[in-house]
Amino acid sequence: MFIVREIFYLQFGRFKDAKALVDEATKTGLITLPSGGRVLTDFTGEGYRFILEMPYETLAAFETDLTKEMSATAWKDWYEKFKPLVRHSEREILKQIS
């Protein structure tokens, strides 16, 4: 099992805008949250973080979802609206060992 975390460090004060866009993307299927996937925000640590946490049985399953999402025209249009809200981002891929 692998856990993929997409971590977005947002521009100060832009959380509500980012949340609205992520809510739109998950409801319309532009962002795929597999079973057990979660949308998180910071409670401590660096502020204005938006985190998508997604479990995958294999890295190939993650790659399939990622390729499907990023090739959709509607996703590209959505992402152009999302990018200005983000200072930077990172992806963590963790392997669950127990």
C-alpha positions as CSV (number, residue, x, y, z in Angstrom):
1,M,0.0,0.0,0.0
2,F,1.2,3.5,-0.9
3,I,0.0,6.8,0.5
4,V,0.3,9.8,-1.9
5,R,0.2,13.2,-0.4
6,E,-0.2,16.2,-2.6
7,I,0.7,19.2,-0.4
8,F,-0.1,22.7,-1.6
9,Y,1.3,25.7,0.2
10,L,-1.2,28.5,-0.4
11,Q,-0.8,32.2,-0.8
12,F,-1.7,33.9,2.5
13,G,-5.4,34.4,2.8
14,R,-6.4,32.3,-0.2
15,F,-7.6,29.1,1.6
16,K,-11.3,29.7,1.0
17,D,-10.7,30.2,-2.7
18,A,-8.6,27.1,-2.9
19,K,-11.1,25.0,-0.9
20,A,-13.9,26.1,-3.2
21,L,-11.9,25.0,-6.3
22,V,-10.9,21.7,-4.7
23,D,-14.5,21.0,-3.7
24,E,-15.6,21.7,-7.3
25,A,-12.9,19.4,-8.7
26,T,-13.7,16.5,-6.4
27,K,-17.5,16.8,-7.0
28,T,-17.1,16.9,-10.7
29,G,-14.5,14.2,-10.9
30,L,-11.6,16.4,-12.0
31,I,-9.7,15.2,-9.0
32,T,-10.1,11.5,-8.2
33,L,-10.1,10.6,-4.5
34,P,-9.8,6.8,-4.3
35,S,-11.6,5.0,-1.5
36,G,-10.1,6.1,1.8
37,G,-8.8,9.4,0.2
38,R,-8.9,12.5,2.4
39,V,-8.7,16.3,2.0
40,L,-6.8,17.8,4.9
41,T,-5.6,21.2,6.1
42,D,-3.0,22.2,8.6
43,F,-3.9,22.4,12.3
44,T,-0.3,23.0,13.4
45,G,2.9,23.8,11.6
46,E,3.2,25.9,8.5
47,G,-0.2,27.6,7.8
48,Y,-2.3,27.7,4.7
49,R,-1.6,24.2,3.5
50,F,-4.0,22.1,1.6
51,I,-3.3,18.4,1.5
52,L,-4.8,15.6,-0.7
53,E,-4.0,12.2,0.8
54,M,-4.7,9.2,-1.3
55,P,-4.1,5.5,-0.7
56,Y,-3.1,3.3,-3.7
57,E,-2.4,-0.4,-3.8
58,T,0.3,0.1,-6.4
59,L,2.2,3.0,-7.9
60,A,0.8,1.9,-11.3
61,A,-2.7,2.7,-10.0
62,F,-1.6,6.1,-8.9
63,E,0.0,6.7,-12.3
64,T,-3.2,5.7,-14.0
65,D,-5.3,8.2,-12.0
66,L,-2.8,10.9,-12.5
67,T,-2.5,10.5,-16.2
68,K,-6.3,10.4,-16.6
69,E,-6.8,13.6,-14.5
70,M,-4.0,15.6,-16.2
71,S,-5.0,14.7,-19.7
72,A,-8.6,16.1,-19.3
73,T,-9.2,19.5,-20.9
74,A,-11.5,20.5,-18.1
75,W,-8.7,19.7,-15.5
76,K,-6.3,21.9,-17.4
77,D,-8.8,24.8,-17.3
78,W,-9.4,24.2,-13.6
79,Y,-5.7,24.0,-12.8
80,E,-5.1,27.4,-14.4
81,K,-7.5,28.9,-11.8
82,F,-5.9,27.0,-9.0
83,K,-2.2,27.8,-9.7
84,P,-2.3,31.5,-8.7
85,L,-3.5,30.5,-5.2
86,V,-0.4,28.3,-4.6
87,R,3.1,29.5,-3.5
88,H,4.6,26.0,-4.0
89,S,3.7,22.4,-3.7
90,E,5.3,19.0,-3.1
91,R,4.3,15.4,-3.4
92,E,5.1,12.7,-0.9
93,I,4.8,9.0,-1.8
94,L,5.0,6.9,1.3
95,K,5.0,3.1,1.6
96,Q,2.8,1.7,4.3
97,I,4.7,-1.1,6.1
98,S,2.2,-2.2,8.7
